[in-house]
Amino acid sequence: MLGRAMNRSIYILSALLLILTSCGRSPLDTNEIKKNTSRIINGAALLRLDSTCKNFVDSGLVAGISALIYEKNEEVYYNAYGFADQEAGIPMSRNTIVLIYSMTKPLTGTALMTLYEEGLFRLDDPVSQYAPEFADLEVYTGVDSDGNLQVESLQRPISIRDLTRHTAGFINRAEIPGLSPLLEQLDVRNPSNTLEVMARKLTSIPLWFQPGAQWEYGLCVDMQAYIIERISGKSFDKYLQEHVLDRWACQKRGISCRRATARDWQPLIISAMAIFPVYRMKKPCLLIQNIGHLLPVDLV
């Protein structure tokens, strides 16, 4: 079923790590490659990007793929392979509208760093400096023979830097004895929770590991949004609108949309910002919550 859906639908796997815009790129000649050896995205990286993207299509993993990278405010890579609609023979292009997950993450990170640029926090500031509920947390060490939680004290506070790199220690798994059941019982990830409620619930659970000790994907980005609220004094959606989306002049935007029905899926003109893919719906609406996945590519 997944394979058929991928062949029918439009997908993108992107090496995007910076904010993207829409421009063209011509293939680099040998002299251009030599000039770009000081860049991260140099000639060797461009060849590897082309090879990696092409392999995804040639192997049948995806029907189509597109990648666009900016470095130092300049477009340094764009290419597309395969099909936007394989059955109809429509090739993937720069203006193909795609379904892409987790676009709230780069948006949230960008919003957070606008506060950093204003000097309103330092990356190694304790999160508890701005949100007192993060003070005096406990850290999970296991369970005893009766299944009771065993904990220890923090070796150091969670820092804002930890939130930006998923090293805060938040539990995000279903199989940790004694700890995972608390995550479910408190319904931490319920979308009806405000960020404040989520933070309060999350900090009532022991951390899974000491801050900075390891990497674990989870709710760090949600807590970035909460810290934005605490530092700015504005709701996250209002701050994001004023300091990110409005500055980028996004025409179609929003945190969520009503669930689309099958008949809603129709072609739609691309939104103003190519970084933001949208559902092909009769009523245009930018979806930026839980709809994309960034593919890490080893370039250097």
Buried (B, 14 or more C-beta within 10 A) or exposed (E): EEEEEBBEBBBBBBBBBBBBEBEEBEEBEEEEBEEBEEBEBBBEBBEBBBEBBBEBBEEEBBBBBBBBBBBEEEBBBBBBBBBBBBEEEEEBEBEBBBBBBBBBBBBBBBBBEBBBEEEEBEBEBBBBBBBEBBBEBBBBEEBEEEEEBEBEEBEEBBBBBBBBEBBBBBBBEEEBEBBBEBBEEBEBBEEEBEBEBBBBBBBEBBBBBBBBBEEBEBBBBBBBBBBBBBBBEBBBEEBBBBBBBEEBEBEBBBBEBEEBEEEBEEEBEBBBBBBBBBBBBEEBBBBBBEBBEBBEBEBE
